[in-house]
Amino acid sequence: MYKVLVSDPISDMGIQMLYDAADVEVVKQTGLSEDELVSIIGDYDALLVRSQTKVTEKIMNAASKLKVIGRAGVGVDNIDLEAATKRGIIVINAPDGNTIATCELTFAMMMSTARMIPQAYKKTVGGEWDRKFIGVELRYKTLGILGMGRIGSEVAKRAKVFGMEVIGYDPFLTEERAEKLGVKLGTVNEIVAKADFITVHTPLTPETRHLISKPQFDIMKPGMRLINCARGGIIDEMAMVEAIDQGIVAGAAFDVFEVEPPQNDHPFLNNPKVIVTPHLGASTIEAQENVAIDVSEEVLHILRNEPFKNAVNLPPVPANVLNKLQPYFGLGEKIGSILGQIAQGAVYEIVVNYAGDLIDVDTSQLTRYIVKGVFENQLESINIVNAMHLAKSRDVNIVVQTSNTSSSFTNLVTVTVKTKQEEKTLAGTLLSGYGERIVRIDQYPVDFSAEGNLLLISHNDKPGIIGRVGTLLGSNNVNIATMQVGRKVIGGSAIMVLTIDKPAPAEVLTELATQDEIVNVRALTV
């Protein structure tokens, strides 16, 4: 008999399957202090929480039987993931349960800003009969969706029913999937320039922070409207206020802020063209039940040693396998991260080849690190446990191959990322005394440590290019730590990999890219 403790207010209907399970005993005790939890947690196999209970290392150290902690929601900020991982406790969440709730809120916000409903309501209840609120219809308008994951895809389906033309952007949106959804593919700037409405549904990452900022507002057509029910910071708030003042943005609706709750003097709060709500994306009865159902189902799978998918930390791995693979985890993630940053277009296949001694062990855990690396700059919630599930949900095929030999290396990890536009390949190994090394980029042999700030420069093999690059960086106070140059034939195409002490400013990258014989410049962070 498994014992499950529910320490936060969670829908009884949502956890009914736990109550009904013949092999589970459920105890619901809410409002417990840390010391109170410590005194009883040793009797339980599973713990279910929302956001109130802080699951600390002290609690987990007392949890001698605990196998799983379930968070009925998306975030896991209240759970010490490192402590859970060290103790082999699996932490799961429910990332899908609020999909429809957030999608429908997005539409409510879109219609509210189109017809200025909150503003009209405020005047009417204040005693004013003002019929000058002239809105716009959604029919025949172009909706731009930035982020075509679960929520963005649901928004697209509903927008089509309203007679809207939909243009979508997502780093992993393939032409085939876009066609299934009835969505046209577009870049961020193409969408910004064409759309009448824009809604964002990306995670907040370094790449998506201020995804819409002044350069994007400068190319928008006047009268467009913005909706953000995803994460604060994807849209540059101050730049949007300026765009409203300039008449570019006719209206906006935000459920999220860069800093929550916003200060009383936040310019959105007193702007008649901005509708605001207090982060209500998942605040429906159904969503609260759905996340409880999802997490209950996952808890049952884990307790019964059945397959599960929504873990956010590392599940236990046999010691003999872990000892063999662990030195390669960092290498695999770095290879994936570099490929994720340099590959252009939506990824549809990742091919991983293991050579040498690595073929003697189960490398599935290492593959997870590689896939996580490929996607980590685009997907906020990806981790080594859900990486394969998220790849599959985006129709990304994962192919794993093995080779008995690895040419000059005892072990070699080679990864190829395929998009509709190109294929990019990296190979890496571990060298005694030198650690993790990248030894090939596409057809070019190299040898460098993948860490810190990197510049990857594609160029023609001509005299003087290396000197010009060094001079330009030096004159802009960017110090070069290491340099690697790879080529196949004299005078042909070549690459240059530089490790620099600090990120190069955008204007320096632009100047580098315009130098004669330089084909492309990419700034990478590993």
C-alpha positions in Angstrom: 0.0 0.0 0.0 1.4 3.4 -1.1 0.8 6.4 1.1 0.3 9.8 -0.5 0.3 13.1 1.4 -1.6 16.1 0.0 -0.3 19.1 1.9 -1.9 21.9 -0.1 -5.6 22.7 -1.2 -5.9 20.5 -4.3 -9.2 19.7 -6.0 -10.6 16.4 -4.6 -12.2 15.8 -8.0 -8.8 16.1 -9.6 -7.1 13.6 -7.3 -10.1 11.2 -7.3 -8.1 8.5 -9.1 -5.7 8.4 -6.1 -8.7 7.9 -3.8 -10.0 5.2 -6.0 -6.7 3.3 -6.4 -6.8 0.1 -4.4 -3.1 0.3 -3.7 -3.0 3.9 -2.5 -3.9 5.6 0.8 -4.4 9.3 0.6 -4.0 11.7 3.5 -4.9 15.3 3.1 -3.3 17.7 5.7 -2.9 21.3 4.7 -1.2 24.3 6.3 1.6 22.2 7.8 4.8 24.0 9.0 8.2 22.7 7.9 8.8 21.0 11.3 5.3 19.4 11.2 6.1 18.0 7.7 9.5 16.7 8.8 7.8 14.8 11.7 5.4 12.9 9.4 6.9 12.8 5.9 8.9 9.6 6.7 5.7 7.6 6.4 4.8 8.6 2.9 5.8 7.4 -0.6 4.5 10.5 -2.5 3.8 14.2 -1.7 1.4 16.4 -3.6 1.6 20.2 -3.4 0.7 23.4 -5.1 2.5 26.6 -4.4 2.0 27.0 -0.6 4.1 24.1 0.7 7.9 24.8 0.5 9.5 21.4 0.0 12.9 22.0 1.5 16.0 19.9 1.8 15.3 19.4 5.5 11.9 17.9 4.6 13.4 15.6 2.0 16.2 14.4 4.3 13.4 13.2 6.6 11.5 11.5 3.8 13.0 8.0 4.0 10.4 6.4 1.7 9.5 9.4 -0.6 9.7 8.4 -4.3 7.9 11.4 -5.9 6.8 15.0 -5.3 4.0 16.1 -7.5 3.3 19.8 -8.2 -0.3 20.5 -9.3 0.7 23.2 -11.7 3.6 24.3 -14.0 6.2 26.0 -11.8 8.3 24.2 -9.2 9.9 27.2 -7.5 8.7 25.9 -4.1 10.6 22.6 -4.4 14.4 22.2 -3.8 15.1 20.3 -7.1 18.8 19.8 -6.3 18.0 18.2 -3.0 15.3 16.0 -4.6 17.7 14.9 -7.3 20.4 14.0 -4.8 18.0 11.8 -2.9 16.6 10.2 -6.1 13.2 11.7 -5.5 11.4 12.4 -8.8 9.7 15.8 -9.1 6.8 16.1 -11.6 4.5 18.9 -12.7 1.5 19.3 -14.9 2.5 21.5 -17.9 -0.5 20.7 -20.1 -3.4 21.2 -17.7 -3.7 25.0 -18.2 -3.5 24.9 -22.0 -7.2 25.6 -22.8 -7.5 28.1 -19.9 -4.7 30.2 -21.2 -5.8 29.9 -24.8 -9.3 31.1 -23.9 -8.0 34.0 -21.8 -5.9 35.0 -24.8 -9.1 35.2 -26.9 -10.9 37.0 -24.2 -8.1 39.6 -24.1 -8.0 39.8 -27.9 -11.7 40.5 -28.2 -11.6 42.9 -25.2 -8.9 45.0 -26.8 -10.6 44.8 -30.2 -13.8 46.2 -28.8 -12.5 48.1 -25.7 -14.9 46.2 -23.5 -13.3 47.0 -20.1 -13.0 50.7 -20.9 -16.6 50.9 -22.0 -17.7 49.0 -18.9 -15.8 51.4 -16.6 -17.5 54.4 -18.1 -21.0 52.9 -18.1 -20.9 51.9 -14.5 -19.5 55.3 -13.7 -22.6 56.9 -15.1 -21.4 57.9 -18.5 -23.3 56.7 -21.7 -20.4 57.0 -24.1 -21.0 55.3 -27.4 -17.8 56.5 -29.0 -16.0 53.2 -28.5 -15.5 52.2 -32.1 -13.7 48.8 -32.3 -12.6 46.4 -35.0 -13.7 43.0 -36.1 -11.5 39.9 -35.9 -12.8 38.5 -39.2 -10.4 38.9 -42.1 -7.7 40.3 -39.8 -4.2 38.8 -39.7 -3.2 37.2 -36.4 0.5 36.7 -35.7 1.3 34.0 -33.2 4.9 34.0 -31.8 5.3 30.5 -30.2 3.4 27.6 -31.7 3.5 25.1 -28.9 0.5 23.7 -27.1 -1.2 27.1 -26.3 -0.2 28.8 -29.6 -1.6 25.9 -31.6 -4.9 26.0 -29.8 -5.1 29.8 -30.3 -4.5 29.2 -34.1 -7.4 26.7 -34.3 -9.8 29.2 -32.8 -8.6 32.1 -34.8 -9.3 30.2 -38.0 -12.9 29.7 -36.9 -13.2 33.4 -36.4 -12.1 33.9 -40.1 -8.7 35.2 -39.3 -5.6 34.7 -41.4 -2.9 33.2 -39.1 0.9 33.6 -39.4 3.0 31.6 -37.0 6.6 31.7 -35.8 8.3 29.0 -33.8 11.9 27.8 -34.0 10.6 24.2 -34.3 7.5 24.8 -36.5 7.9 22.8 -39.7 6.1 23.4 -42.9 4.2 20.1 -42.5 2.9 20.9 -39.0 2.1 24.5 -40.0 0.1 23.2 -43.0 -1.9 20.8 -40.6 -2.7 23.8 -38.4 -3.7 26.0 -41.4 -1.0 28.5 -40.5 1.5 30.3 -42.7 5.1 30.3 -41.6 6.8 33.6 -41.0 9.8 35.2 -39.2 9.3 37.5 -36.2 9.8 40.6 -38.4 7.5 39.3 -41.1 4.8 38.7 -38.6 5.4 42.1 -36.9 5.1 43.9 -40.3 2.0 42.1 -41.5 -0.2 41.4 -38.4 -3.2 43.3 -37.2 -3.0 41.4 -33.9 0.0 39.7 -32.3 -0.1 37.2 -29.4 3.0 35.7 -27.8 3.2 32.2 -26.4 6.9 31.5 -26.1 8.8 30.8 -22.9 11.0 33.6 -21.5 14.6 32.8 -22.4 17.5 35.0 -23.2 16.5 34.6 -26.9 12.9 35.6 -26.4 13.4 38.4 -23.8 12.2 41.6 -25.5 11.4 39.6 -28.7 9.2 42.5 -29.5 11.0 45.8 -28.8 11.7 49.1 -30.5 13.1 47.7 -33.8 9.9 45.6 -34.1 7.6 48.5 -33.2 9.3 50.6 -35.8 8.1 48.3 -38.6 4.6 47.6 -37.4 1.6 49.0 -39.3 -0.3 51.7 -37.3 -3.4 50.4 -35.4 -2.2 47.0 -34.5 -2.9 45.3 -31.2 -0.8 43.1 -28.8 -1.7 40.4 -26.3 0.6 38.8 -23.8 -0.7 36.0 -21.6 2.6 34.1 -21.6 5.5 35.6 -19.7 6.4 39.1 -18.7 9.4 40.4 -20.6 8.7 38.9 -24.0 7.4 42.3 -25.1 9.4 45.3 -24.0 7.0 47.2 -21.8 8.5 50.6 -22.1 9.0 50.4 -25.8 5.3 49.4 -26.1 4.2 52.5 -24.1 6.2 54.6 -26.5 4.6 52.9 -29.5 1.1 53.6 -28.1 2.0 57.2 -27.7 3.2 57.3 -31.3 -0.1 55.8 -32.5 1.5 52.6 -33.7 -0.2 50.3 -31.1 -4.0 50.9 -30.9 -4.4 48.7 -27.9 -2.8 46.0 -25.8 -3.9 43.4 -23.2 -1.4 42.0 -20.7 -1.9 39.2 -18.1 1.7 39.2 -17.2 4.4 41.7 -16.3 8.2 41.9 -16.2 8.0 42.4 -12.5 4.9 41.0 -10.6 3.0 42.5 -9.1 3.7 45.7 -10.9 4.4 48.9 -9.0 1.6 51.4 -8.6 3.3 53.8 -11.0 3.6 51.3 -13.8 2.6 53.1 -17.0 0.3 50.2 -18.0 -2.0 50.8 -15.0 -3.1 54.2 -16.0 -3.1 53.9 -19.8 -6.6 53.8 -21.3 -5.4 51.7 -24.2 -3.9 48.9 -22.1 -6.0 46.1 -20.5 -4.4 44.4 -17.5 -5.2 41.3 -15.4 -3.3 39.8 -12.5 -1.8 36.6 -14.1 -5.0 34.7 -14.5 -3.9 32.3 -17.3 -4.5 29.1 -15.3 -7.3 30.4 -13.1 -10.3 28.3 -14.2 -12.0 25.5 -12.3 -11.3 23.1 -15.1 -7.6 24.0 -15.3 -7.2 23.5 -11.5 -8.9 20.1 -11.9 -6.9 19.2 -15.0 -3.5 19.8 -13.3 -4.5 17.7 -10.4 -5.7 14.9 -12.7 -2.4 15.1 -14.7 -0.2 15.0 -11.6 -2.2 12.3 -10.0 -1.8 10.1 -13.0 1.9 10.6 -13.1 2.3 9.9 -9.4 0.5 6.6 -9.9 2.8 5.7 -12.8 5.9 6.4 -10.8 4.7 4.5 -7.7 3.9 1.5 -9.9 7.2 1.7 -11.8 5.4 2.5 -15.0 6.6 4.9 -17.8 6.1 8.6 -17.0 6.8 11.9 -18.8 6.5 15.1 -16.9 9.4 14.9 -14.5 11.5 18.0 -14.1 14.6 16.4 -12.5 16.9 13.4 -13.1 15.4 10.0 -12.3 17.6 7.4 -10.7 20.1 5.7 -13.0 22.0 2.5 -12.2 25.3 3.3 -10.6 27.4 1.4 -13.2 25.7 3.2 -16.1 25.9 6.6 -14.4 29.6 6.2 -13.7 30.3 5.5 -17.3 28.1 8.2 -18.8 28.4 11.1 -16.3 31.6 12.5 -17.6 29.9 12.9 -21.0 26.7 14.7 -19.8 28.3 18.1 -20.0 29.9 17.4 -23.4 26.6 16.2 -24.8 24.6 19.2 -23.6 27.2 21.6 -24.9 27.2 19.9 -28.4 23.4 20.2 -28.5 23.5 23.8 -27.3 25.9 24.9 -30.0 23.9 23.1 -32.7 20.7 24.6 -31.4 22.2 28.1 -31.7 23.7 27.7 -35.2 21.2 25.6 -37.0 18.8 27.7 -39.1 15.2 26.7 -39.5 12.8 24.3 -37.7 14.5 21.1 -36.5 12.9 18.0 -37.7 15.5 15.4 -36.9 18.5 14.9 -34.6 20.9 12.1 -35.4 23.2 11.0 -32.6 26.2 8.6 -33.2 28.1 7.0 -30.4 31.5 5.5 -31.2 34.1 3.6 -29.2 33.5 2.4 -25.6 30.2 4.2 -25.4 28.4 1.5 -27.4 28.8 -0.9 -24.4 26.3 1.0 -22.2 22.7 2.3 -22.4 23.3 5.8 -23.7 19.6 6.9 -23.4 20.4 9.3 -20.5 23.2 10.9 -22.5 20.9 11.3 -25.5 18.5 13.2 -23.3 21.2 15.7 -22.4 22.0 16.2 -26.1 18.3 16.8 -27.0 17.9 19.2 -24.0 20.9 21.1 -25.3 19.5 21.5 -28.8 16.2 23.0 -27.4 17.3 24.7 -24.2 17.6 28.2 -25.8 14.0 28.0 -27.1 12.1 26.0 -24.6 12.0 27.4 -21.1 10.7 24.2 -19.4 12.8 21.6 -21.1 14.9 19.3 -18.9 16.7 15.9 -19.3 13.6 14.0 -18.3 11.0 15.6 -20.6 13.3 16.4 -23.5 12.3 13.3 -25.5 8.6 13.9 -24.9 8.9 17.6 -25.9 10.8 16.6 -29.1 8.2 14.1 -30.0 5.4 16.5 -29.4 7.0 18.8 -32.0 7.4 16.0 -34.5 11.2 16.0 -34.1 12.6 12.5 -34.9 15.5 11.3 -32.7 17.8 8.7 -34.3 20.6 7.0 -32.3 23.4 5.1 -34.0 26.5 3.3 -32.9 29.9 2.6 -34.4 32.5 0.2 -33.2 35.4 2.5 -34.0 35.9 6.3 -33.6 38.9 6.9 -35.8 41.5 8.7 -33.7 39.4 8.9 -30.5 38.6 6.3 -27.9 35.1 7.7 -27.7 33.3 10.1 -30.0 29.9 11.7 -29.8 28.7 13.0 -33.2 25.4 14.9 -33.5 23.7 16.1 -36.6 20.7 18.5 -36.5 18.6 18.6 -39.7 16.3 21.4 -40.7 14.6 22.1 -44.0 17.3 24.7 -44.7 20.5 22.8 -43.7 22.3 20.1 -41.8 24.8 21.0 -39.1 27.1 18.5 -37.4 29.3 18.7 -34.3 31.6 16.0 -32.9 33.1 15.9 -29.4 35.2 13.7 -27.1 36.8 13.6 -23.7 40.6 13.9 -23.8 42.7 12.9 -20.7 44.1 16.0 -19.1 42.1 18.3 -21.4 38.5 17.5 -20.6 35.6 18.2 -23.0 36.7 19.0 -26.6 34.8 19.8 -29.8 36.8 18.2 -32.6 34.7 18.8 -35.6 32.2 21.3 -36.9 30.6 20.1 -40.2 33.5 19.1 -42.4 36.1 21.2 -40.5 38.5 19.6 -38.0 38.9 21.8 -34.9 39.9 21.4 -31.3 38.5 23.7 -28.6 36.8 23.7 -25.2 33.1 24.6 -25.5 32.5 27.1 -22.7 31.9 30.8 -22.2 31.4 33.3 -25.0 32.3 32.0 -28.5 32.3 33.5 -31.9 31.8 31.1 -34.9 33.0 32.9 -38.1 32.5 31.3 -41.5 34.9 32.8 -44.1 36.9 32.3 -47.2 40.5 31.1 -46.6 42.3 34.3 -47.7 45.4 36.0 -46.2 44.8 38.7 -43.7 41.3 37.7 -42.4 42.5 36.5 -39.0 44.5 39.7 -38.5 41.5 41.9 -39.4 39.2 40.0 -37.0 41.7 40.3 -34.2 42.3 44.0 -34.9 38.6 44.8 -35.0 37.8 42.9 -31.8 40.8 44.5 -30.0 39.9 48.0 -31.1 36.5 47.4 -29.4 38.0 46.1 -26.2 37.0 42.5 -26.8 39.8 40.2 -25.7 40.4 36.9 -27.5 41.2 34.0 -25.1 41.6 31.2 -27.7 41.4 30.8 -31.5 40.9 27.8 -33.7 40.8 27.8 -37.5 39.6 24.9 -39.6 39.7 24.4 -43.4 39.7 21.5 -45.8 41.7 23.0 -48.7 43.9 26.0 -49.1 41.9 29.0 -50.5 38.5 27.3 -49.9 35.9 27.8 -47.2 37.0 27.8 -43.6 35.8 28.5 -40.1 37.2 30.4 -37.2 36.2 29.7 -33.5 37.1 32.3 -31.0 36.7 32.2 -27.2 36.3 35.8 -26.0 36.3 37.2 -22.5 33.0 39.0 -22.8 30.1 39.1 -25.2 30.9 41.1 -28.3 28.5 44.1 -28.7 25.9 43.8 -31.5 27.5 46.6 -33.5 30.8 44.8 -33.5 29.2 41.6 -34.8 27.6 43.6 -37.5 30.9 45.2 -38.5 32.6 41.8 -38.5 29.9 40.3 -40.7 30.4 43.0 -43.3 34.2 42.4 -43.7 35.4 41.2 -47.1 35.6 37.3 -47.4 33.6 36.8 -44.1 30.4 34.8 -44.9 28.7 34.6 -41.5 29.3 35.5 -37.8 27.5 33.8 -35.0 27.8 34.7 -31.3 27.3 31.6 -29.0 27.0 31.2 -25.3 27.8 27.8 -23.8 
